[in-house]
């Protein structure tokens, strides 16, 4: 059969008769494993990262930012729940955008999503090394810019969880669920400890002094209205990566029924946990001393903390007590949240895009257990490389290093904008498309979410590290687009599920 062209943009080539047989996923993921995949990959952001938004917006500014971003994520959740049930493909956001905006839109969205998950895994193992050092008091073994103990932690954690994922998807997600439950418990233990021990002081929420150099600064917004805008990207950390859940569609037992319910339950719980931590982790008398000798307490101290949750646990339960030791181990376990789910996420994006020919087709071959092992290994290697690059760029002490971490937020915002726009477009262009689940907020909710996501993306330009992240994201996607136009667009696979709908719907397919 001669190659086929679709609107003269992409070319579909021939593949072997057993092409899809060598790229088969297996169903078996039930409701609770779906729920755990969403909680596990997201919840680590409730432990740290968000707190820097306090420095920008103060408590009230961060609260408003969190409310807006939570609204955006609810819109994303309802929209992707409907699209997941209607288009249950392993590509997730890539599949949705490909259906709405064609091959170019799908490719860009898929690459942005892939970049997000690899970066999340990369900085996740970096912070795991820091947590283990802090809790266990391990010695440092420096070698150049690196600590050999950290390097060992990074490597071992990625290798072990990748091996588990390759051996059994269900086992990996089951471990992920149990780790997620520990992470939930640890957040509730901190909140409960603060309340029961009487440590919460509402006045400590407002210890960030107004910036006298900012014209409209006030006790309500210490950095003025611009500070509120700058707080938006930090609020994204609370819920970052919930969009990984649609990637399970081809392996879920009942995607049309279970995926929407699991997504909504996971998102609802994450919002509750984020509000608890924002309020109670901020309103305790954590203290820190700046280089200038100024003693900061409450919100002012939490805002500049590298590990606000760990600092809160130390303050509430101590460091040399039995409870402190037990909860320290729990903190390490909670730090592993998302590893299995993150490996699952980037391996499935790799799998789906490779199966359709957007990336080298060999990546998508599955093993005898129906698992894309090559994709998981490739993603793990890239995540480890990201961790090494982060350290070489100066890590937390460098705006470039921090900019690399924040690329995950910028990439996510790109995918949210594309997918919410896809939802609106598909509602207009394909009103008759079967939709087993329908979003309760519909087009209006998706449009509101799209507006908030766009504003959050624009807000990234107001923060140096996020501005760098925008440039890095755009640069990487531009380089990837060169690959698309010169290589992948000429070798797409018509038999891939994501492409079949485009071919069936398009009347301009011709044979040269």
C-alpha positions in Angstrom: 0.0 0.0 0.0 1.4 3.4 -1.0 2.0 6.0 1.7 -1.0 8.2 2.5 -1.1 12.0 3.0 -3.4 13.9 5.3 -4.0 17.5 4.2 -0.4 17.5 2.8 1.0 18.1 6.3 1.8 14.5 7.4 2.6 11.3 5.6 1.4 7.9 6.8 3.9 5.1 6.0 3.6 1.3 6.0 4.2 -0.8 9.1 4.5 -4.6 9.5 1.4 -6.7 10.1 2.4 -7.4 13.7 3.2 -3.7 14.5 0.4 -3.2 17.0 0.7 -6.7 18.4 4.2 -5.8 19.5 2.8 -2.7 21.2 0.0 -4.1 23.3 -0.9 -2.8 26.8 -2.9 -4.9 29.2 -6.0 -3.9 31.1 -6.1 -4.4 34.8 -6.0 -1.1 36.6 -9.0 -0.7 38.9 -10.5 2.4 40.5 -8.3 2.7 43.6 -5.1 2.3 41.6 -6.3 5.0 39.3 -7.1 7.2 42.3 -3.6 6.5 43.7 -1.9 7.4 40.5 -3.4 10.9 40.6 -2.7 11.4 44.3 0.7 10.0 44.2 2.1 12.0 41.3 0.7 15.3 42.7 0.9 15.2 46.5 4.6 15.9 46.7 3.9 19.5 45.6 1.9 20.0 48.8 5.0 19.3 50.8 7.2 22.0 49.3 7.5 24.5 46.3 4.2 26.2 46.9 5.5 28.2 49.9 7.6 30.6 47.9 4.3 32.0 46.8 4.0 33.5 50.3 7.0 35.7 49.6 5.3 37.0 46.5 1.7 37.5 47.6 1.7 37.1 51.4 -0.9 34.8 53.0 -3.9 36.5 51.4 -2.3 36.8 48.0 -1.3 33.1 48.1 -4.8 32.2 49.3 -6.4 34.0 46.4 -3.9 32.5 43.9 -4.6 29.0 45.3 -8.4 29.5 44.9 -8.0 30.6 41.3 -5.6 27.8 40.5 -7.8 25.3 42.2 -10.7 26.6 40.0 -8.5 26.1 36.9 -7.6 22.5 38.0 -11.2 21.7 38.6 -12.0 22.9 35.1 -9.1 20.7 33.8 -10.2 17.7 35.8 -13.8 17.8 34.6 -12.7 18.5 31.0 -10.2 15.7 30.9 -12.6 13.3 32.6 -15.1 13.8 29.7 -12.3 13.6 27.1 -10.8 10.5 28.7 -14.1 8.6 28.6 -14.7 9.8 25.0 -11.2 9.2 23.7 -9.7 6.5 26.0 -6.2 6.4 24.5 -2.8 6.0 26.2 -1.6 9.3 24.9 -3.8 11.4 27.3 -3.5 15.1 26.6 -1.5 14.4 23.4 -4.4 12.3 22.1 -7.0 15.0 23.0 -5.0 17.8 21.4 -4.2 15.7 18.3 -7.9 15.1 17.8 -8.8 18.7 18.1 -5.8 20.5 16.5 -4.2 18.0 14.3 -0.7 16.4 14.3 1.2 19.6 15.0 -0.9 20.5 18.1 -0.8 16.9 19.4 3.0 16.7 19.0 3.6 20.0 20.8 1.2 19.1 23.7 2.7 15.6 24.0 6.3 16.9 24.1 5.4 19.5 26.7 3.7 16.8 28.9 6.7 14.5 28.5 9.1 17.3 29.5 6.9 17.9 32.6 7.0 14.4 33.9 10.7 13.8 33.3 11.5 17.1 35.1 9.2 16.2 38.0 11.0 12.9 38.4 14.4 14.6 38.1 13.8 17.2 40.9 11.9 14.6 42.9 15.0 12.4 43.3 17.1 15.5 44.0 14.9 16.5 46.9 14.7 12.9 48.1 18.5 13.0 48.6 18.1 16.2 50.7 15.3 14.7 52.8 17.2 11.5 53.6 20.3 13.6 54.5 18.2 15.8 56.8 16.3 13.0 58.5 19.0 10.4 58.9 21.9 12.8 59.3 24.0 11.1 56.6 27.6 12.3 56.0 28.4 14.1 52.8 31.0 12.7 50.5 31.8 15.5 48.1 33.2 15.0 44.6 33.4 18.1 42.6 29.9 19.6 42.4 28.3 16.4 43.6 27.8 14.6 46.8 28.3 10.9 46.2 25.7 9.8 48.7 23.1 11.9 46.9 24.2 10.5 43.5 23.8 7.0 45.0 20.3 7.9 46.3 19.2 9.3 42.9 20.5 6.4 40.9 19.2 3.6 43.2 15.7 5.1 43.5 15.3 5.5 39.8 16.7 2.0 39.0 14.5 0.3 41.7 11.3 2.0 40.7 11.9 1.6 37.0 12.6 -2.1 37.5 9.3 -2.5 39.5 7.4 -0.6 36.7 8.9 -2.9 34.0 8.1 -6.0 36.0 4.5 -5.2 36.8 2.4 -2.1 36.2 -0.1 -3.2 38.8 2.6 -3.8 41.4 4.1 -0.4 40.7 0.8 1.4 41.0 -0.1 -0.6 44.1 3.1 0.5 45.8 2.3 4.0 44.6 -1.1 3.9 46.2 0.3 2.8 49.6 3.0 5.5 49.5 0.3 8.0 48.6 -1.8 6.9 51.6 1.3 7.4 53.8 1.8 10.8 52.3 -1.8 11.7 53.0 -1.5 10.5 56.6 1.7 12.5 57.2 0.0 15.7 56.0 -3.0 15.0 58.3 -0.6 14.1 61.2 1.1 17.5 60.9 -2.2 19.3 60.7 -3.6 17.4 63.6 -0.5 17.9 65.7 -0.6 21.6 65.2 -4.3 21.8 66.2 -4.1 19.4 69.2 -0.9 20.9 70.6 -2.3 24.4 70.2 0.6 25.6 68.0 -1.6 27.4 65.5 -1.5 31.2 65.8 -3.5 33.2 63.2 -1.3 36.2 63.7 1.7 34.2 62.3 0.0 34.1 58.9 0.7 37.8 58.4 4.3 38.2 59.4 5.5 39.3 55.9 6.0 43.0 56.1 4.8 45.2 53.2 7.6 46.1 50.7 8.1 49.9 51.1 9.5 50.1 47.6 6.2 48.8 46.1 3.7 51.6 45.6 0.5 49.6 46.3 2.0 47.3 48.9 -0.1 46.7 52.0 -0.6 44.3 54.9 -3.1 42.5 52.7 -0.7 42.2 49.7 2.9 42.8 50.9 4.2 43.0 47.3 1.2 44.7 45.9 -1.1 43.5 43.1 1.9 42.3 41.1 2.8 40.0 44.0 -0.6 38.4 43.6 0.1 37.7 40.0 3.5 36.3 40.9 1.9 33.9 43.4 -0.1 32.1 40.7 2.7 29.9 39.3 3.7 28.8 42.9 0.1 27.8 43.6 0.3 25.4 40.6 2.7 23.2 42.6 -0.2 22.2 44.8 -1.9 20.3 42.0 0.8 19.8 39.3 0.6 16.6 37.2 -3.0 15.5 38.0 -3.2 15.4 34.2 -1.3 12.1 34.2 -4.4 10.2 35.1 -5.9 10.0 31.5 -2.7 8.1 30.5 -4.2 5.0 32.1 -7.1 4.9 29.7 -6.0 1.9 27.7 -5.0 -0.1 30.8 -8.0 0.8 33.1 -10.5 -2.0 33.7 -13.5 0.4 33.0 -12.1 3.7 31.8 -15.5 5.2 31.0 -16.8 4.7 34.5 -13.7 4.6 36.8 -11.5 7.3 35.3 -14.0 10.3 35.8 -14.8 9.2 39.4 -11.1 8.7 40.3 -10.1 12.0 38.8 -12.8 14.0 40.6 -12.2 12.2 44.0 -8.4 12.7 43.7 -8.7 16.4 42.8 -11.2 17.1 45.6 -8.9 15.5 48.2 -5.9 17.4 46.9 -7.7 20.7 47.3 -8.7 19.9 50.9 -5.1 18.9 51.7 -3.6 22.0 50.1 -5.9 24.3 52.0 -5.0 22.6 55.3 -1.3 22.9 54.7 -1.5 26.4 53.4 -3.2 27.5 56.6 -1.7 25.4 59.3 1.8 24.9 58.0 2.1 28.7 57.6 0.5 29.6 61.0 3.1 28.1 63.3 6.1 29.6 65.0 8.8 28.2 62.7 11.9 30.5 63.0 14.8 31.2 60.7 17.6 33.7 60.7 18.6 35.5 57.5 22.2 36.2 56.5 21.6 39.8 57.7 20.7 38.5 61.2 17.0 39.1 61.0 14.9 36.6 62.8 11.8 35.6 60.8 8.8 33.7 62.2 5.6 32.2 60.8 4.7 33.0 57.2 7.9 35.0 56.7 10.0 31.9 57.7 7.9 29.4 55.8 8.2 31.5 52.6 11.9 31.0 52.4 12.1 27.5 53.7 13.4 24.8 51.4 11.3 22.2 53.3 8.3 23.8 55.0 6.6 20.5 55.8 9.8 19.0 57.4 10.3 22.2 59.3 6.7 22.0 60.6 7.2 18.4 61.7 10.4 19.3 63.6 8.6 22.2 65.3 5.5 20.1 66.3 7.1 16.8 67.2 10.8 17.6 67.8 13.9 15.9 66.4 15.2 13.8 69.3 11.9 12.2 70.4 10.4 8.8 69.5 7.5 10.4 67.6 10.0 12.7 65.8 12.0 9.7 64.7 8.9 7.8 63.5 7.5 10.7 61.7 10.9 11.4 60.2 10.9 7.9 58.6 7.3 8.6 57.4 8.6 11.8 55.8 11.1 9.8 53.8 8.5 7.4 52.7 6.2 10.3 51.7 9.1 11.7 49.7 8.8 8.7 47.4 5.3 9.7 46.4 4.8 9.8 42.7 7.9 7.8 41.7 5.9 4.8 40.3 3.2 7.1 38.9 5.7 9.5 37.3 7.6 6.6 35.7 4.3 5.3 34.5 3.4 8.7 33.1 6.4 9.5 31.0 6.7 5.9 29.8 3.1 6.0 28.5 3.6 9.4 26.7 6.7 8.0 25.1 4.8 4.8 24.2 1.8 6.6 22.6 3.8 9.1 20.6 6.3 6.5 19.5 3.5 4.0 18.5 2.0 6.8 16.3 5.4 7.6 14.8 6.0 11.0 16.3 9.0 9.6 18.1 11.2 6.7 17.0 8.9 3.7 16.7 11.3 1.3 18.6 10.6 3.1 21.9 7.0 1.8 22.0 7.7 -1.9 21.8 6.3 -3.6 24.9 7.7 -6.6 26.8 6.0 -9.9 27.3 4.0 -8.4 30.2 2.5 -5.7 28.0 4.7 -2.9 29.5 6.7 -0.3 27.4 10.0 -1.2 29.1 12.2 0.8 26.7 10.2 3.9 27.2 10.5 3.6 31.0 14.3 3.1 30.8 14.7 6.0 28.5 12.7 8.3 30.7 14.6 7.2 33.8 17.9 8.0 32.1 16.7 11.4 31.1 15.4 12.1 34.6 18.8 11.2 36.1 20.4 13.4 33.5 18.1 16.3 34.5 19.1 15.9 38.1 22.8 16.0 37.2 22.3 19.1 35.0 20.3 20.8 37.9 23.3 20.4 40.2 25.8 21.5 37.5 23.7 24.7 36.9 24.0 25.6 40.6 20.8 23.9 41.9 18.8 26.0 44.4 21.5 28.6 44.6 21.2 29.5 41.0 18.3 31.2 39.2 19.2 29.0 36.1 19.0 25.9 38.3 15.7 26.9 39.7 14.6 27.8 36.3 15.2 24.3 35.2 12.9 22.9 37.9 10.2 25.4 37.1 10.1 24.2 33.5 7.7 21.5 34.7 5.2 24.2 35.8 5.5 26.1 32.5 5.2 22.9 30.4 2.1 21.9 32.4 0.5 25.3 31.8 1.1 24.9 28.1 -0.7 21.6 28.1 -3.6 23.0 30.1 -4.1 25.8 27.6 -4.0 23.4 24.7 -6.3 20.8 26.3 -8.9 23.2 27.6 -8.9 24.8 24.1 -9.3 21.3 22.7 -12.3 20.6 24.9 -14.0 23.8 23.6 -13.1 23.0 20.0 -14.4 19.4 20.1 -17.6 20.6 21.8 -18.2 22.9 18.8 -16.8 20.8 16.0 -17.9 17.3 17.1 -21.1 17.7 19.2 -22.2 14.2 18.2 -19.0 12.5 19.5 -20.0 9.8 22.1 -19.4 11.2 25.6 -20.1 8.6 28.3 -19.3 11.2 30.9 -20.1 14.9 30.6 -18.4 17.7 32.5 -20.8 19.5 34.8 -19.2 22.8 34.0 -19.2 22.3 30.2 -17.8 24.9 27.7 -18.2 27.8 30.2 -16.1 26.0 32.8 -13.4 25.1 30.3 -13.3 28.6 29.0 -12.9 30.0 32.6 -10.1 27.5 33.2 -8.5 28.5 29.9 -8.5 32.1 30.9 -6.9 31.4 34.3 -4.3 29.1 32.7 -3.4 31.8 30.2 -3.0 34.4 33.0 -0.9 32.0 35.0 1.3 31.5 32.0 1.7 35.2 31.5 2.5 35.6 35.2 5.6 33.4 34.7 7.2 36.4 32.9 7.0 38.3 36.2 9.4 35.9 38.0 13.0 35.5 36.9 13.2 31.8 37.4 9.9 31.2 35.6 10.9 33.6 32.9 13.9 31.5 32.3 11.7 28.4 32.4 9.5 29.9 29.6 12.5 30.5 27.4 13.8 26.9 28.0 10.4 25.4 27.4 9.8 27.3 24.2 13.4 26.6 23.0 13.1 22.8 23.6 9.7 22.7 22.0 11.0 24.6 19.0 13.9 22.2 18.6 11.5 19.3 18.9 9.3 20.9 16.2 12.3 20.8 13.8 12.4 17.1 14.4 8.7 16.8 13.7 8.8 18.7 10.4 11.9 17.0 9.1 11.4 13.4 10.4 8.3 12.3 12.2 5.6 14.0 10.1 6.8 11.8 7.2 6.5 8.5 9.1 3.3 8.5 11.1 1.4 5.3 11.7 -2.2 5.3 10.5 -3.0 2.2 12.6 -2.3 4.0 15.9 -5.5 4.6 17.8 -4.9 8.4 18.0 -4.5 8.6 14.3 -7.4 6.4 13.3 -10.0 8.9 14.4 -8.3 11.7 12.4 -8.2 9.5 9.2 -11.8 8.4 9.6 -13.0 12.0 10.1 -10.9 13.6 7.4 -12.2 13.5 3.8 -9.1 14.8 2.2 -6.9 11.8 2.6 -5.3 10.9 -0.7 -2.9 8.4 -2.1 -0.1 9.8 -4.1 
